[in-house]
Amino acid sequence: PKGKFSAISDLNGKRVGVENGTTHQKYLQDKHPDIKVVAYDSYQNAILDMKSGRLDGVFGDSAVVNQWLKTNSDLASVGEHVTDADYFGTGLGIAVRKGNDGLREKLNQALAALKANGTWQKINQQWFPE
């Protein structure tokens, strides 16, 4: 909820929802053992529980969180963006079946074209604003 916390350490002893089986769940369990992690089958259910007072916060992907903030004026992000490469890597990826070199090459060419014409940057700014 907006204005309730200012840093992730403020969530120690609090109930924070995550999507079950995600790196977000593992990160909180490993790096912030004082936070009470509550696993959900979906972020939507976690948000509903937070809004009804059963959770103190929800921890998730930046794109997902940014969408929540756009549609829920009573919510706010807390602290710095978490960028621990050991848990979250260095970016997003697209998986293709091993040996499907044709599809992999087409995807790489399309991504290169999107970067070259500026579309990649526009999409990135829309969904992952600083």
C-alpha positions in Angstrom: 0.0 0.0 0.0 1.1 3.5 -0.8 3.2 5.3 1.8 3.3 2.3 4.2 6.9 1.2 3.5 10.0 3.0 2.1 12.6 0.2 1.9 12.5 -3.6 1.5 13.9 -3.9 5.1 10.7 -2.3 6.3 9.0 -5.6 5.2 10.9 -7.7 7.8 8.3 -9.6 9.8 5.6 -8.7 7.3 3.7 -11.0 4.9 4.7 -10.6 1.3 3.1 -12.4 -1.6 4.9 -14.0 -4.5 4.0 -16.2 -7.4 4.8 -19.8 -6.3 7.9 -21.3 -7.9 9.4 -18.1 -9.2 12.9 -16.7 -8.7 11.2 -13.9 -6.7 10.1 -16.4 -4.1 13.6 -18.0 -4.0 15.2 -14.5 -3.7 13.1 -13.4 -0.8 13.6 -16.7 1.0 17.4 -16.6 0.5 18.2 -12.9 0.9 15.4 -11.7 3.2 14.6 -14.6 5.6 12.9 -12.1 8.0 10.2 -11.5 5.5 7.2 -13.9 5.7 6.9 -15.2 2.2 3.4 -16.3 1.1 3.2 -18.2 -2.2 0.2 -17.7 -4.5 -0.8 -19.5 -7.7 -1.1 -16.0 -9.4 0.0 -12.5 -8.8 -3.7 -11.4 -9.2 -4.7 -13.4 -6.2 -1.8 -12.0 -4.2 -2.8 -8.4 -5.1 -6.4 -9.1 -4.1 -5.2 -10.4 -0.7 -2.9 -7.3 -0.3 -5.8 -5.0 -1.1 -8.0 -6.8 1.5 -5.3 -6.5 4.2 -4.2 -10.2 4.3 -0.7 -9.3 2.9 1.6 -6.3 3.5 3.1 -6.4 0.0 3.7 -8.3 -3.2 7.0 -8.9 -4.9 7.2 -9.4 -8.7 8.6 -8.6 -12.1 9.1 -4.9 -12.9 6.7 -5.0 -15.9 4.0 -6.6 -13.8 4.5 -4.2 -10.9 4.5 -1.2 -13.3 1.1 -2.4 -14.6 -0.3 -2.7 -11.1 0.8 0.9 -10.3 -0.9 2.2 -13.5 -4.2 0.6 -12.6 -4.1 0.9 -8.7 -3.5 4.4 -7.5 -3.4 3.2 -3.9 -0.3 1.0 -4.5 3.4 2.1 -4.7 6.7 0.4 -5.3 9.1 0.1 -2.3 12.9 0.7 -2.4 15.3 0.1 -5.2 14.7 -2.2 -8.2 16.1 -5.6 -7.4 18.7 -6.6 -10.0 20.6 -9.5 -8.5 21.9 -11.3 -11.6 22.4 -14.5 -9.6 18.6 -14.7 -9.3 17.2 -12.6 -12.2 19.9 -12.9 -14.9 20.9 -10.0 -17.0 17.8 -9.7 -19.2 15.0 -11.5 -20.9 15.3 -14.4 -23.4 13.3 -16.3 -25.9 13.7 -20.1 -25.9 13.4 -22.2 -29.1 13.7 -25.9 -29.5 17.3 -27.1 -29.9 18.2 -27.5 -33.5 15.6 -25.0 -34.7 18.2 -22.8 -36.2 15.9 -21.3 -38.8 13.5 -19.9 -36.2 16.3 -18.8 -33.9 17.9 -16.8 -36.8 14.6 -15.2 -37.8 14.0 -14.1 -34.2 17.5 -12.7 -33.9 17.0 -10.8 -37.2 13.7 -9.4 -36.1 15.1 -8.3 -32.8 18.0 -6.7 -34.5 15.6 -4.8 -36.8 13.5 -3.6 -33.8 16.6 -2.3 -32.1 17.9 -0.6 -35.3 14.6 1.3 -36.0 14.0 2.4 -32.4 11.0 0.2 -31.8 12.8 -1.9 -29.1 13.6 1.3 -27.1 10.0 2.5 -27.3 8.7 -0.9 -26.1 11.3 -1.1 -23.4 10.4 2.4 -22.1 6.7 1.6 -22.2 6.9 -1.6 -20.2 10.1 -1.1 -18.1 10.2 2.6 -17.2 13.0 3.7 -14.9 
